Amino acid sequence: MRNRYVMTKADRILIICVMMLSLAMIVLIVLFPSNASSAVVKVKNKEVLRINLAEDGQYEVDGTLGAVHIEVQDGAVRVDQENSPHHYCSKQGFVDSPNTPIVCLPNETVITIEGDQDGEDVQIQ
């Protein structure tokens, strides 16, 4: 005996509503990008550096396997050079979105992008 599912009118309405909500979310993300203003560098889950993305520059932190060289250019950040077997975080390139962290797992180094919150001043440490 075969059970066939028949799509009802309520099913169609639900699918259309989910599709419209998804489209609205995509439009909001594209039209209102985040105001990323700083990159937070953590080594072994401890913040060691906070970088202002408005200022281009080069920085260095000590990861587990050695120095991790970080570059900021045009509001984006990247790992320029690091000691790891496959150099995945160097290959990732520049990142300017809070949704995309840079993770150097062998060095236990993570770089995330944050925006200004509650009027805090972003400072280079």
OpenMM code with the backbone's topology and positions (N, CA, C; nanometers):
from openmm import Vec3, app, unit

residues = "MET ARG ASN ARG TYR VAL MET THR LYS ALA ASP ARG ILE LEU ILE ILE CYS VAL MET MET LEU SER LEU ALA MET ILE VAL LEU ILE VAL LEU PHE PRO SER ASN ALA SER SER ALA VAL VAL LYS VAL LYS ASN LYS GLU VAL LEU ARG ILE ASN LEU ALA GLU ASP GLY GLN TYR GLU VAL ASP GLY THR LEU GLY ALA VAL HIS ILE GLU VAL GLN ASP GLY ALA VAL ARG VAL ASP GLN GLU ASN SER PRO HIS HIS TYR CYS SER LYS GLN GLY PHE VAL ASP SER PRO ASN THR PRO ILE VAL CYS LEU PRO ASN GLU THR VAL ILE THR ILE GLU GLY ASP GLN ASP GLY GLU ASP VAL GLN ILE GLN".split()
positions = [
    Vec3(0.0840, -0.1175, 0.0000),
    Vec3(0.0000, 0.0000, 0.0000),
    Vec3(0.0887, 0.1241, 0.0000),
    Vec3(0.0674, 0.2112, -0.0940),
    Vec3(0.1493, 0.3308, -0.1049),
    Vec3(0.0768, 0.4488, -0.0415),
    Vec3(0.1545, 0.5194, 0.0402),
    Vec3(0.1021, 0.6435, 0.0971),
    Vec3(0.1542, 0.7588, 0.0122),
    Vec3(0.0661, 0.8314, -0.0420),
    Vec3(0.1063, 0.9474, -0.1200),
    Vec3(0.0688, 1.0718, -0.0423),
    Vec3(0.1649, 1.1596, -0.0402),
    Vec3(0.1395, 1.2857, 0.0281),
    Vec3(0.0845, 1.3852, -0.0724),
    Vec3(-0.0251, 1.4428, -0.0394),
    Vec3(-0.0876, 1.5429, -0.1248),
    Vec3(-0.0662, 1.6791, -0.0595),
    Vec3(-0.0094, 1.7725, -0.1368),
    Vec3(0.0173, 1.9040, -0.0832),
    Vec3(-0.1136, 1.9819, -0.0720),
    Vec3(-0.1401, 2.0276, 0.0479),
    Vec3(-0.2627, 2.1031, 0.0717),
    Vec3(-0.2371, 2.2519, 0.0497),
    Vec3(-0.3428, 2.3294, 0.0572),
    Vec3(-0.3329, 2.4738, 0.0407),
    Vec3(-0.2489, 2.5326, 0.1545),
    Vec3(-0.2619, 2.4813, 0.2749),
    Vec3(-0.1836, 2.5290, 0.3891),
    Vec3(-0.0343, 2.5018, 0.3674),
    Vec3(-0.0002, 2.3882, 0.3089),
    Vec3(0.1399, 2.3567, 0.2790),
    Vec3(0.1986, 2.4582, 0.1817),
    Vec3(0.1227, 2.4901, 0.0801),
    Vec3(0.1696, 2.5871, -0.0200),
    Vec3(0.1900, 2.7250, 0.0422),
    Vec3(0.0974, 2.7656, 0.1274),
    Vec3(0.1084, 2.8952, 0.1952),
    Vec3(0.2322, 2.8976, 0.2843),
    Vec3(0.2569, 2.7904, 0.3565),
    Vec3(0.3745, 2.7813, 0.4430),
    Vec3(0.5039, 2.7904, 0.3623),
    Vec3(0.5110, 2.7208, 0.2520),
    Vec3(0.6305, 2.7242, 0.1667),
    Vec3(0.6530, 2.8643, 0.1118),
    Vec3(0.5485, 2.9294, 0.0673),
    Vec3(0.5607, 3.0655, 0.0142),
    Vec3(0.6062, 3.1622, 0.1230),
    Vec3(0.5514, 3.1486, 0.2434),
    Vec3(0.5911, 3.2361, 0.3551),
    Vec3(0.7383, 3.2168, 0.3906),
    Vec3(0.7853, 3.0934, 0.3947),
    Vec3(0.9256, 3.0660, 0.4263),
    Vec3(1.0166, 3.1231, 0.3179),
    Vec3(0.9766, 3.1089, 0.1929),
    Vec3(1.0558, 3.1637, 0.0832),
    Vec3(1.0612, 3.3168, 0.0897),
    Vec3(0.9502, 3.3813, 0.1198),
    Vec3(0.9481, 3.5272, 0.1293),
    Vec3(1.0327, 3.5759, 0.2469),
    Vec3(1.0258, 3.5065, 0.3581),
    Vec3(1.1065, 3.5428, 0.4744),
    Vec3(1.2554, 3.5279, 0.4438),
    Vec3(1.2914, 3.4214, 0.3757),
    Vec3(1.4313, 3.4006, 0.3379),
    Vec3(1.4797, 3.5103, 0.2441),
    Vec3(1.3999, 3.5458, 0.1477),
    Vec3(1.4351, 3.6520, 0.0538),
    Vec3(1.4507, 3.7855, 0.1271),
    Vec3(1.3611, 3.8132, 0.2195),
    Vec3(1.3695, 3.9379, 0.2966),
    Vec3(1.4982, 3.9428, 0.3794),
    Vec3(1.5370, 3.8316, 0.4376),
    Vec3(1.6606, 3.8261, 0.5170),
    Vec3(1.7826, 3.8512, 0.4284),
    Vec3(1.7838, 3.7937, 0.3101),
    Vec3(1.8960, 3.8135, 0.2175),
    Vec3(1.9045, 3.9606, 0.1771),
    Vec3(1.7909, 4.0213, 0.1469),
    Vec3(1.7883, 4.1621, 0.1074),
    Vec3(1.8398, 4.2493, 0.2219),
    Vec3(1.7993, 4.2222, 0.3444),
    Vec3(1.8456, 4.3001, 0.4593),
    Vec3(1.9962, 4.2878, 0.4786),
    Vec3(2.0487, 4.1689, 0.4618),
    Vec3(2.1925, 4.1483, 0.4778),
    Vec3(2.2707, 4.2229, 0.3714),
    Vec3(2.2201, 4.2233, 0.2491),
    Vec3(2.2900, 4.2905, 0.1392),
    Vec3(2.2780, 4.4419, 0.1507),
    Vec3(2.1599, 4.4930, 0.1829),
    Vec3(2.1388, 4.6373, 0.1871),
    Vec3(2.1967, 4.7035, 0.3114),
    Vec3(2.2027, 4.6324, 0.4216),
    Vec3(2.2509, 4.6898, 0.5465),
    Vec3(2.3688, 4.6091, 0.5994),
    Vec3(2.4867, 4.6242, 0.5381),
    Vec3(2.6022, 4.5491, 0.5859),
    Vec3(2.6414, 4.5952, 0.7256),
    Vec3(2.7084, 4.5084, 0.7967),
    Vec3(2.7485, 4.5411, 0.9333),
    Vec3(2.8549, 4.6494, 0.9312),
    Vec3(2.8642, 4.7217, 1.0402),
    Vec3(2.9641, 4.8268, 1.0510),
    Vec3(3.0870, 4.7699, 1.1234),
    Vec3(3.1557, 4.6823, 1.0533),
    Vec3(3.2735, 4.6198, 1.1106),
    Vec3(3.3805, 4.7246, 1.1322),
    Vec3(3.4301, 4.7324, 1.2543),
    Vec3(3.5277, 4.8356, 1.2836),
    Vec3(3.6538, 4.7828, 1.3497),
    Vec3(3.6510, 4.6600, 1.3994),
    Vec3(3.7703, 4.6073, 1.4643),
    Vec3(3.7826, 4.4567, 1.4445),
    Vec3(3.9065, 4.4123, 1.4476),
    Vec3(3.9357, 4.2700, 1.4414),
    Vec3(3.9910, 4.2294, 1.5779),
    Vec3(3.9385, 4.1216, 1.6318),
    Vec3(3.9823, 4.0721, 1.7614),
    Vec3(4.0639, 3.9460, 1.7395),
    Vec3(4.1868, 3.9472, 1.7891),
    Vec3(4.2767, 3.8340, 1.7748),
    Vec3(4.2848, 3.7635, 1.9096),
    Vec3(4.2538, 3.6340, 1.9088),
    Vec3(4.2613, 3.5535, 2.0312),
    Vec3(4.3578, 3.4384, 2.0103),
    Vec3(4.4411, 3.4152, 2.1092),
    Vec3(4.5313, 3.3003, 2.1101),
    Vec3(4.4970, 3.2197, 2.2341),
    Vec3(4.4711, 3.0924, 2.2161),
    Vec3(4.4276, 3.0032, 2.3254),
    Vec3(4.3060, 3.0609, 2.3972),
    Vec3(4.2146, 3.1186, 2.3181),
    Vec3(4.0875, 3.1731, 2.3655),
    Vec3(4.1037, 3.2949, 2.4571),
    Vec3(4.2195, 3.3614, 2.4531),
    Vec3(4.2411, 3.4849, 2.5281),
    Vec3(4.2712, 3.5963, 2.4295),
    Vec3(4.2004, 3.7080, 2.4459),
    Vec3(4.2216, 3.8206, 2.3552),
    Vec3(4.3613, 3.8786, 2.3775),
    Vec3(4.4387, 3.8838, 2.2682),
    Vec3(4.5740, 3.9386, 2.2774),
    Vec3(4.5900, 4.0670, 2.1967),
    Vec3(4.4968, 4.0929, 2.1052),
    Vec3(4.5100, 4.2110, 2.0204),
    Vec3(4.3739, 4.2507, 1.9667),
    Vec3(4.3493, 4.3812, 1.9641),
    Vec3(4.2286, 4.4372, 1.9028),
    Vec3(4.2765, 4.5409, 1.8031),
    Vec3(4.2408, 4.5214, 1.6759),
    Vec3(4.2940, 4.6029, 1.5678),
    Vec3(4.1826, 4.6881, 1.5072),
    Vec3(4.2105, 4.8174, 1.4891),
    Vec3(4.1173, 4.9070, 1.4233),
    Vec3(4.1266, 4.8839, 1.2729),
    Vec3(4.0171, 4.8434, 1.2099),
    Vec3(4.0178, 4.8132, 1.0667),
    Vec3(4.0236, 4.9378, 0.9789),
    Vec3(4.0052, 5.0546, 1.0376),
    Vec3(4.0131, 5.1778, 0.9599),
    Vec3(4.1578, 5.2175, 0.9310),
    Vec3(4.2521, 5.1575, 1.0028),
    Vec3(4.3933, 5.1906, 0.9872),
    Vec3(4.4677, 5.0714, 0.9292),
    Vec3(4.5265, 5.0909, 0.8116),
    Vec3(4.6068, 4.9844, 0.7511),
    Vec3(4.7331, 4.9630, 0.8336),
    Vec3(4.7765, 4.8382, 0.8402),
    Vec3(4.8984, 4.8096, 0.9154),
    Vec3(4.9290, 4.6618, 0.9190),
    Vec3(5.0425, 4.6289, 0.9797),
    Vec3(5.0847, 4.4903, 0.9965),
    Vec3(5.1117, 4.4661, 1.1439),
    Vec3(5.0720, 4.3474, 1.1900),
    Vec3(5.0817, 4.3134, 1.3307),
    Vec3(5.1349, 4.1715, 1.3435),
    Vec3(5.1815, 4.1390, 1.4627),
    Vec3(5.2335, 4.0056, 1.4868),
    Vec3(5.1931, 3.9608, 1.6266),
    Vec3(5.1439, 3.8381, 1.6367),
    Vec3(5.1132, 3.7779, 1.7663),
    Vec3(5.1848, 3.6435, 1.7742),
    Vec3(5.2066, 3.5967, 1.8958),
    Vec3(5.2716, 3.4677, 1.9159),
    Vec3(5.1668, 3.3592, 1.9273),
    Vec3(5.1623, 3.2715, 1.8262),
    Vec3(5.0732, 3.1559, 1.8290),
    Vec3(5.1453, 3.0381, 1.8943),
    Vec3(5.0794, 2.9263, 1.9001),
    Vec3(5.1374, 2.8072, 1.9612),
    Vec3(5.2606, 2.7575, 1.8857),
    Vec3(5.2581, 2.7664, 1.7521),
    Vec3(5.3697, 2.7170, 1.6706),
    Vec3(5.4660, 2.8278, 1.6269),
    Vec3(5.4472, 2.9488, 1.6745),
    Vec3(5.5346, 3.0585, 1.6370),
    Vec3(5.4565, 3.1836, 1.6034),
    Vec3(5.5245, 3.2766, 1.5386),
    Vec3(5.4656, 3.4068, 1.5079),
    Vec3(5.3574, 3.3945, 1.4008),
    Vec3(5.2502, 3.4716, 1.4197),
    Vec3(5.1417, 3.4820, 1.3227),
    Vec3(5.1397, 3.6279, 1.2764),
    Vec3(5.1665, 3.6523, 1.1491),
    Vec3(5.1707, 3.7869, 1.0933),
    Vec3(5.0336, 3.8212, 1.0366),
    Vec3(4.9802, 3.9356, 1.0793),
    Vec3(4.8459, 3.9788, 1.0422),
    Vec3(4.8564, 4.1102, 0.9668),
    Vec3(4.7790, 4.1227, 0.8588),
    Vec3(4.7793, 4.2449, 0.7792),
    Vec3(4.6380, 4.3009, 0.7707),
    Vec3(4.6270, 4.4330, 0.7857),
    Vec3(4.4996, 4.5032, 0.7695),
    Vec3(4.5143, 4.5977, 0.6515),
    Vec3(4.4178, 4.5888, 0.5591),
    Vec3(4.4219, 4.6742, 0.4404),
    Vec3(4.2798, 4.7005, 0.3929),
    Vec3(4.2463, 4.8258, 0.3754),
    Vec3(4.1156, 4.8680, 0.3225),
    Vec3(3.9983, 4.8085, 0.3991),
    Vec3(4.0058, 4.8057, 0.5311),
    Vec3(3.8958, 4.7583, 0.6133),
    Vec3(3.8824, 4.6079, 0.6225),
    Vec3(3.9816, 4.5347, 0.5742),
    Vec3(3.9787, 4.3884, 0.5790),
    Vec3(4.1070, 4.3388, 0.6468),
    Vec3(4.1010, 4.2171, 0.6971),
    Vec3(4.2143, 4.1591, 0.7689),
    Vec3(4.2476, 4.0229, 0.7100),
    Vec3(4.3755, 3.9871, 0.7166),
    Vec3(4.4174, 3.8543, 0.6724),
    Vec3(4.5391, 3.8117, 0.7515),
    Vec3(4.5635, 3.6804, 0.7524),
    Vec3(4.6877, 3.6266, 0.8065),
    Vec3(4.7843, 3.6213, 0.6894),
    Vec3(4.8912, 3.6968, 0.7018),
    Vec3(4.9888, 3.7069, 0.5938),
    Vec3(5.0859, 3.5890, 0.5957),
    Vec3(5.1233, 3.5469, 0.7154),
    Vec3(5.2218, 3.4396, 0.7268),
    Vec3(5.2084, 3.3746, 0.8636),
    Vec3(5.2228, 3.2418, 0.8673),
    Vec3(5.2154, 3.1686, 0.9940),
    Vec3(5.2855, 3.0344, 0.9779),
    Vec3(5.3166, 2.9727, 1.0889),
    Vec3(5.3781, 2.8399, 1.0883),
    Vec3(5.2697, 2.7359, 1.1146),
    Vec3(5.2338, 2.6628, 1.0109),
    Vec3(5.1399, 2.5524, 1.0254),
    Vec3(5.1607, 2.4579, 0.9074),
    Vec3(5.1163, 2.3335, 0.9204),
    Vec3(5.1434, 2.2348, 0.8158),
    Vec3(5.0871, 2.2698, 0.6776),
    Vec3(4.9671, 2.3224, 0.6696),
    Vec3(4.9030, 2.3438, 0.5396),
    Vec3(4.8782, 2.4908, 0.5070),
    Vec3(4.9017, 2.5811, 0.5999),
    Vec3(4.8865, 2.7258, 0.5800),
    Vec3(4.7462, 2.7643, 0.5330),
    Vec3(4.6450, 2.6996, 0.5889),
    Vec3(4.5076, 2.7282, 0.5476),
    Vec3(4.4655, 2.8716, 0.5800),
    Vec3(4.5047, 2.9237, 0.6966),
    Vec3(4.4586, 3.0592, 0.7305),
    Vec3(4.5278, 3.1642, 0.6440),
    Vec3(4.6496, 3.1399, 0.5982),
    Vec3(4.7146, 3.2323, 0.5031),
    Vec3(4.6448, 3.2280, 0.3680),
    Vec3(4.6024, 3.1102, 0.3273),
    Vec3(4.5364, 3.0930, 0.1980),
    Vec3(4.3954, 3.1514, 0.1956),
    Vec3(4.3362, 3.1741, 0.3133),
    Vec3(4.1996, 3.2250, 0.3207),
    Vec3(4.1892, 3.3659, 0.2640),
    Vec3(4.2924, 3.4448, 0.2765),
    Vec3(4.2916, 3.5794, 0.2208),
    Vec3(4.2228, 3.6797, 0.3109),
    Vec3(4.1883, 3.7942, 0.2529),
    Vec3(4.1291, 3.9032, 0.3301),
    Vec3(3.9841, 3.8720, 0.3658),
    Vec3(3.9470, 3.9114, 0.4872),
    Vec3(3.8118, 3.8914, 0.5396),
    Vec3(3.7629, 4.0255, 0.5922),
    Vec3(3.6392, 4.0615, 0.5576),
    Vec3(3.5823, 4.1860, 0.6087),
    Vec3(3.4422, 4.1660, 0.6664),
    Vec3(3.4014, 4.0435, 0.6833),
    Vec3(3.2675, 4.0125, 0.7327),
    Vec3(3.2724, 3.9503, 0.8724),
    Vec3(3.1859, 3.9967, 0.9621),
    Vec3(3.1791, 3.9343, 1.0950),
    Vec3(3.1347, 3.7879, 1.0901),
    Vec3(3.0774, 3.7459, 0.9769),
    Vec3(3.0312, 3.6078, 0.9647),
    Vec3(3.1420, 3.5111, 0.9254),
    Vec3(3.2616, 3.5615, 0.8968),
    Vec3(3.3707, 3.4765, 0.8502),
    Vec3(3.4932, 3.4940, 0.9389),
    Vec3(3.5143, 3.4065, 1.0341),
    Vec3(3.6353, 3.4167, 1.1159),
    Vec3(3.7553, 3.3562, 1.0435),
    Vec3(3.8735, 3.3955, 1.0864),
    Vec3(3.9963, 3.3328, 1.0384),
    Vec3(4.0448, 3.2441, 1.1519),
    Vec3(4.0582, 3.1156, 1.1245),
    Vec3(4.0953, 3.0198, 1.2288),
    Vec3(4.2257, 2.9518, 1.1905),
    Vec3(4.3284, 2.9714, 1.2713),
    Vec3(4.4565, 2.9028, 1.2547),
    Vec3(4.4635, 2.7986, 1.3658),
    Vec3(4.4092, 2.6834, 1.3400),
    Vec3(4.3945, 2.5827, 1.4439),
    Vec3(4.5268, 2.5343, 1.5023),
    Vec3(4.6284, 2.5016, 1.4211),
    Vec3(4.7534, 2.4554, 1.4833),
    Vec3(4.8175, 2.5617, 1.5721),
    Vec3(4.7959, 2.6896, 1.5408),
    Vec3(4.8509, 2.7987, 1.6209),
    Vec3(4.7561, 2.8424, 1.7319),
    Vec3(4.6374, 2.7832, 1.7380),
    Vec3(4.5344, 2.8189, 1.8353),
    Vec3(4.5047, 2.9688, 1.8308),
    Vec3(4.5000, 3.0231, 1.7093),
    Vec3(4.4762, 3.1650, 1.6879),
    Vec3(4.3480, 3.1829, 1.6076),
    Vec3(4.2611, 3.2724, 1.6546),
    Vec3(4.1342, 3.3003, 1.5879),
    Vec3(4.1196, 3.4514, 1.5737),
    Vec3(4.0828, 3.4953, 1.4549),
    Vec3(4.0587, 3.6373, 1.4300),
    Vec3(3.9123, 3.6537, 1.3911),
    Vec3(3.8408, 3.7344, 1.4676),
    Vec3(3.7008, 3.7629, 1.4374),
    Vec3(3.6851, 3.9133, 1.4179),
    Vec3(3.5840, 3.9498, 1.3423),
    Vec3(3.5564, 4.0910, 1.3159),
    Vec3(3.4339, 4.1319, 1.3949),
    Vec3(3.4440, 4.2479, 1.4601),
    Vec3(3.3340, 4.3005, 1.5398),
    Vec3(3.3056, 4.4434, 1.4981),
    Vec3(3.1842, 4.4890, 1.5273),
    Vec3(3.1469, 4.6275, 1.5026),
    Vec3(3.1512, 4.7054, 1.6316),
    Vec3(3.1379, 4.8359, 1.6201),
    Vec3(3.1312, 4.9195, 1.7394),
    Vec3(3.0042, 4.8874, 1.8160),
    Vec3(3.0173, 4.8654, 1.9452),
    Vec3(2.9007, 4.8364, 2.0285),
    Vec3(2.8972, 4.9347, 2.1440),
    Vec3(2.7830, 4.9917, 2.1671),
    Vec3(2.7604, 5.0833, 2.2781),
    Vec3(2.8586, 5.1998, 2.2787),
    Vec3(2.9039, 5.2419, 2.1613),
    Vec3(2.9908, 5.3571, 2.1529),
    Vec3(3.1312, 5.3347, 2.2051),
    Vec3(3.1740, 5.2124, 2.2227),
    Vec3(3.3078, 5.1843, 2.2715),
    Vec3(3.4108, 5.2324, 2.1704),
    Vec3(3.5213, 5.2839, 2.2196),
    Vec3(3.6313, 5.3206, 2.1311),
    Vec3(3.7123, 5.1959, 2.1026),
    Vec3(3.7482, 5.1788, 1.9785),
    Vec3(3.8296, 5.0648, 1.9386),
    Vec3(3.9745, 5.1093, 1.9426),
    Vec3(4.0564, 5.0358, 2.0160),
    Vec3(4.1942, 5.0745, 2.0333),
    Vec3(4.2860, 4.9612, 1.9922),
    Vec3(4.4028, 4.9984, 1.9439),
    Vec3(4.5062, 4.8983, 1.9134),
    Vec3(4.5856, 4.8774, 2.0412),
    Vec3(4.5975, 4.7535, 2.0800),
    Vec3(4.6725, 4.7243, 2.2021),
    Vec3(4.8130, 4.6834, 2.1680),
] * unit.nanometer
topology = app.Topology()
chain = topology.addChain("A")
for resn in residues:
    res = topology.addResidue(resn, chain)
    for name in ("N", "CA", "C"):
        topology.addAtom(name, app.Element.getBySymbol(name[0]), res)
